[in-house]
């Protein structure tokens, strides 16, 4: 399990490696990537549900 100490260590290492100026840009990019992935996954699930509905309506 990841505890508060582990998270603090990861954040500290990220600050040392990337620096405080670059870290917000990296976080923003990670957030954008996650949002795109979530939208793509949702679209795939919606398409799958739509196909299932159409198959149920066929005689």
Number of C-alpha atoms within 10 A of each C-alpha: 4 6 7 9 9 11 11 11 11 12 13 12 12 14 14 11 11 12 12 11 9 12 16 12 11 12 11 11 12 12 12 12 12 12 12 12 12 12 12 12 12 12 12 12 12 12 12 12 12 12 12 11 11 10 10 9 8 6 4
